[in-house]
Amino acid sequence: MRTETIRLIEIAGTGHYSSVFSCAEIFAALYYAVMRIDPARPDWPDRDRFLMGKGHAAVGLFPVLADLGFFPKELLDGYTRLGSPLGDHPDMTKVPGIDFSSGSIGHALSNGLGMVLGGRFHQRDFFAYVMLGDGEMQEGQVWEAALSAAHHRAGRLVAIVDRNGYQLDGAVDDIIGIEPLADKWRAFGWEVREIDGHDADAVASLLLDLRDRPADAAPVCVIAHTRKGKGVAYMETEPGWHLGYLAPDDAQRAIEEIRGESA
């Protein structure tokens, strides 16, 4: 996923490396171990839904969808080119397997709640997984949705906060502090779990365990502790890689480091 992200951003000329790298294992756990999906039926009414508040990380999700067969892998080669359905942010009207068009931060949790309540009304038992950036916690609409979800006992709603500590302008807690984050979610009526977001097996195990809860239980917030830019050392310490471009030689060195080939 990380190496494909580098390749696709080379095609585009710019992109969000570090935002993908912090949540790669979460994508892997969701799509390869947890979610009930059928690539042959992307509109299957009983499928689990995935909504990504941090839509700028879509460049890392597209290779997963292609690998699973939602669309031909050849489409990746035209990423962001004129006429391609694959843009910098996901578009549910163009890309099979995308359940929510995101990019404007703060709206995903509200939509995930709406999907869960709609499923309840139609007597369908699917989950909605909503990935939120930790900088997104500064958006008021997130907390309106959190309050509403707890009130409606939306037990099929799972929020996953990618707690990598950085947003576009720097450290999250330097811009607007969000701690104590777990206590805040609990105060809003959610069950809270915390986990190492880079341990794909642990993430998958936790999310699978949550599937056994009653549909009318409290919603769950999983705070995934991650590192922005995980896998490339200098990206882990430089917030400027939220958006950028690697020259070919730098890209090759980054790929070698990700694969464990660097000296």
C-alpha positions as CSV (number, residue, x, y, z in Angstrom):
1,M,0.0,0.0,0.0
2,R,2.8,2.4,0.9
3,T,4.9,1.7,-2.2
4,E,1.8,2.0,-4.5
5,T,1.1,5.3,-2.8
6,I,4.5,6.5,-3.8
7,R,4.0,5.3,-7.4
8,L,0.6,6.9,-7.8
9,I,1.8,10.2,-6.4
10,E,4.7,10.2,-8.9
11,I,2.0,10.1,-11.6
12,A,0.0,12.9,-10.0
13,G,3.0,15.1,-9.2
14,T,1.9,15.8,-5.6
15,G,0.0,13.9,-2.9
16,H,-0.5,13.0,0.7
17,Y,2.2,10.5,1.6
18,S,2.3,10.7,5.4
19,S,-1.5,10.7,5.8
20,V,-1.7,7.4,4.1
21,F,1.3,5.9,5.9
22,S,-0.3,6.5,9.3
23,C,-3.4,4.5,8.5
24,A,-2.2,1.8,6.1
25,E,-2.5,-1.0,8.6
26,I,-6.0,0.2,9.5
27,F,-7.0,-0.1,5.8
28,A,-5.5,-3.5,5.7
29,A,-7.3,-4.8,8.7
30,L,-10.7,-3.4,7.6
31,Y,-10.6,-4.6,4.0
32,Y,-8.7,-7.9,4.3
33,A,-10.1,-9.2,7.6
34,V,-13.1,-7.3,9.0
35,M,-15.6,-5.8,6.6
36,R,-18.3,-7.8,4.9
37,I,-18.0,-6.7,1.3
38,D,-18.4,-8.2,-2.2
39,P,-16.3,-6.5,-5.0
40,A,-18.6,-8.1,-7.6
41,R,-21.5,-6.2,-6.0
42,P,-20.2,-2.8,-4.8
43,D,-23.8,-1.6,-4.2
44,W,-24.9,-4.7,-2.2
45,P,-27.4,-3.3,0.3
46,D,-26.1,-5.5,3.2
47,R,-22.4,-4.6,2.8
48,D,-20.5,-2.9,5.5
49,R,-19.7,0.7,4.8
50,F,-16.4,2.6,5.1
51,L,-16.4,6.4,5.3
52,M,-13.1,8.3,5.4
53,G,-13.2,11.8,6.9
54,K,-9.6,12.3,5.9
55,G,-10.4,11.8,2.3
56,H,-6.9,13.0,1.2
57,A,-5.7,9.5,2.1
58,A,-7.7,7.9,-0.8
59,V,-4.5,7.4,-2.8
60,G,-3.7,4.6,-0.3
61,L,-7.1,3.1,-0.5
62,F,-7.4,2.9,-4.3
63,P,-4.7,0.2,-4.6
64,V,-6.7,-1.9,-2.0
65,L,-9.9,-1.6,-3.9
66,A,-8.1,-2.6,-7.2
67,D,-6.4,-5.5,-5.5
68,L,-9.8,-6.8,-4.2
69,G,-11.3,-6.5,-7.7
70,F,-13.6,-3.5,-7.3
71,F,-12.1,-2.1,-10.5
72,P,-9.3,-3.1,-12.9
73,K,-5.8,-2.5,-11.6
74,E,-5.0,-0.7,-14.9
75,L,-7.1,2.2,-13.7
76,L,-4.4,3.0,-11.1
77,D,-2.0,3.9,-13.9
78,G,-4.1,6.9,-14.8
79,Y,-4.5,8.2,-11.3
80,T,-5.6,11.9,-11.4
81,R,-5.2,12.1,-15.2
82,L,-7.9,13.8,-17.2
83,G,-10.9,11.4,-17.5
84,S,-9.8,9.1,-14.7
85,P,-12.3,8.3,-11.9
86,L,-9.5,8.3,-9.4
87,G,-8.8,11.7,-8.0
88,D,-7.0,13.1,-5.0
89,H,-10.2,12.5,-2.9
90,P,-12.7,9.7,-3.2
91,D,-15.9,10.1,-5.3
92,M,-18.6,7.6,-4.6
93,T,-20.3,8.5,-8.0
94,K,-17.2,7.4,-10.0
95,V,-15.3,4.7,-8.0
96,P,-16.8,1.3,-7.2
97,G,-16.2,0.5,-3.5
98,I,-16.3,4.1,-2.3
99,D,-19.3,4.7,0.0
100,F,-18.8,8.4,0.8
101,S,-17.3,11.3,-1.2
102,S,-15.1,13.0,1.3
103,G,-12.6,15.8,1.3
104,S,-14.4,18.5,3.3
105,I,-13.3,17.6,6.8
106,G,-15.9,16.9,9.5
107,H,-18.9,15.3,7.7
108,A,-18.1,11.6,7.6
109,L,-19.4,10.7,11.1
110,S,-22.8,12.3,10.5
111,N,-23.1,10.4,7.3
112,G,-22.0,7.1,8.9
113,L,-24.7,7.6,11.6
114,G,-27.3,8.3,8.9
115,M,-26.3,5.0,7.1
116,V,-26.6,3.0,10.4
117,L,-30.0,4.5,11.2
118,G,-31.1,3.9,7.6
119,G,-30.0,0.3,7.9
120,R,-32.0,0.0,11.2
121,F,-35.1,1.4,9.5
122,H,-34.8,-1.1,6.6
123,Q,-33.9,-4.0,9.0
124,R,-30.4,-4.5,7.6
125,D,-27.6,-5.4,9.9
126,F,-24.4,-3.8,8.5
127,F,-21.6,-1.8,10.1
128,A,-20.4,1.6,9.2
129,Y,-16.7,2.3,9.9
130,V,-15.7,5.9,9.9
131,M,-12.1,6.9,9.9
132,L,-11.4,10.4,11.3
133,G,-8.2,12.3,11.4
134,D,-7.2,13.6,14.9
135,G,-7.2,17.2,13.5
136,E,-10.8,16.5,12.5
137,M,-11.6,16.4,16.2
138,Q,-11.5,20.2,16.0
139,E,-14.7,20.2,13.9
140,G,-17.9,20.9,15.7
141,Q,-20.0,18.6,13.5
142,V,-18.0,15.6,14.7
143,W,-19.3,16.2,18.2
144,E,-22.9,16.8,17.1
145,A,-22.8,13.5,15.4
146,A,-21.2,11.8,18.4
147,L,-23.9,13.2,20.7
148,S,-26.6,12.0,18.3
149,A,-25.1,8.5,17.8
150,A,-25.0,7.9,21.5
151,H,-28.6,9.0,21.9
152,H,-29.8,6.6,19.2
153,R,-27.7,3.7,20.6
154,A,-26.0,3.3,17.2
155,G,-24.1,0.1,18.0
156,R,-23.3,-0.6,14.4
157,L,-21.3,2.7,14.1
158,V,-17.5,2.5,14.7
159,A,-15.4,5.6,14.6
160,I,-11.7,5.1,14.2
161,V,-9.5,8.1,15.0
162,D,-6.1,8.1,13.3
163,R,-4.3,9.7,16.2
164,N,-1.0,10.5,14.5
165,G,-0.5,13.8,16.2
166,Y,-0.3,16.0,13.2
167,Q,-2.5,18.0,10.8
168,L,-1.7,20.2,7.8
169,D,-0.4,23.2,9.9
170,G,1.6,21.2,12.5
171,A,1.1,19.3,15.7
172,V,-2.6,18.9,16.5
173,D,-2.3,19.8,20.1
174,D,-0.4,23.0,19.3
175,I,-3.1,24.2,17.0
176,I,-6.2,23.3,19.1
177,G,-5.6,20.7,21.9
178,I,-8.0,17.8,21.8
179,E,-6.9,15.9,24.9
180,P,-8.2,14.1,27.0
181,L,-9.6,12.6,23.8
182,A,-10.7,9.2,25.2
183,D,-12.5,10.9,28.1
184,K,-14.3,13.2,25.8
185,W,-15.7,10.4,23.7
186,R,-16.8,8.6,26.9
187,A,-18.4,11.7,28.1
188,F,-20.5,11.8,24.9
189,G,-21.7,8.3,25.6
190,W,-19.4,6.2,23.5
191,E,-17.5,3.1,24.4
192,V,-13.8,3.8,23.8
193,R,-10.9,1.4,22.9
194,E,-7.3,2.4,22.4
195,I,-4.8,0.4,20.3
196,D,-1.6,0.5,18.4
197,G,-2.8,1.5,14.9
198,H,0.2,-0.1,13.2
199,D,-0.4,-3.6,14.6
200,A,-2.7,-4.8,11.8
201,D,-3.5,-8.1,13.6
202,A,-4.5,-6.3,16.8
203,V,-6.6,-3.8,14.9
204,A,-8.4,-6.6,13.0
205,S,-8.9,-8.7,16.2
206,L,-10.4,-5.7,18.0
207,L,-12.7,-4.8,15.2
208,L,-13.9,-8.4,14.8
209,D,-14.6,-8.6,18.5
210,L,-16.8,-5.5,18.2
211,R,-19.0,-7.2,15.7
212,D,-20.4,-9.4,18.5
213,R,-22.0,-6.5,20.3
214,P,-25.8,-5.8,20.2
215,A,-27.0,-3.5,17.5
216,D,-28.5,-1.2,20.1
217,A,-25.3,-0.9,22.2
218,A,-23.4,2.3,22.5
219,P,-21.3,3.3,19.5
220,V,-17.6,2.6,19.7
221,C,-14.7,4.9,19.2
222,V,-11.3,3.3,18.5
223,I,-8.4,5.6,19.1
224,A,-5.6,4.2,16.9
225,H,-2.2,5.5,18.0
226,T,-0.1,5.9,14.9
227,R,2.8,7.8,13.5
228,K,2.3,10.2,10.5
229,G,4.6,9.0,7.7
230,K,5.1,5.6,9.3
231,G,7.7,3.6,7.3
232,V,9.9,6.5,6.1
233,A,11.9,7.9,9.0
234,Y,12.2,11.5,7.8
235,M,8.5,11.7,7.1
236,E,7.7,10.6,10.7
237,T,9.4,13.8,12.0
238,E,8.5,16.4,9.4
239,P,4.9,17.5,9.2
240,G,5.5,19.1,5.9
241,W,5.0,15.7,4.2
242,H,1.3,16.0,4.8
243,L,1.4,17.1,1.1
244,G,4.4,16.9,-1.1
245,Y,6.3,15.2,-3.9
246,L,9.3,12.9,-3.9
247,A,11.9,13.3,-6.7
248,P,12.6,9.9,-8.3
249,D,15.8,9.2,-6.4
250,D,14.1,10.1,-3.1
251,A,11.1,7.9,-4.0
252,Q,13.4,4.9,-4.6
253,R,15.1,5.4,-1.3
254,A,11.7,5.7,0.5
255,I,10.6,2.4,-1.2
256,E,13.7,0.7,-0.1
257,E,13.2,1.8,3.4
258,I,9.6,0.7,3.4
259,R,10.7,-2.7,2.1
260,G,13.5,-3.0,4.6
261,E,16.1,-2.9,1.9
262,S,18.0,0.3,3.1
263,A,21.4,-0.1,4.8
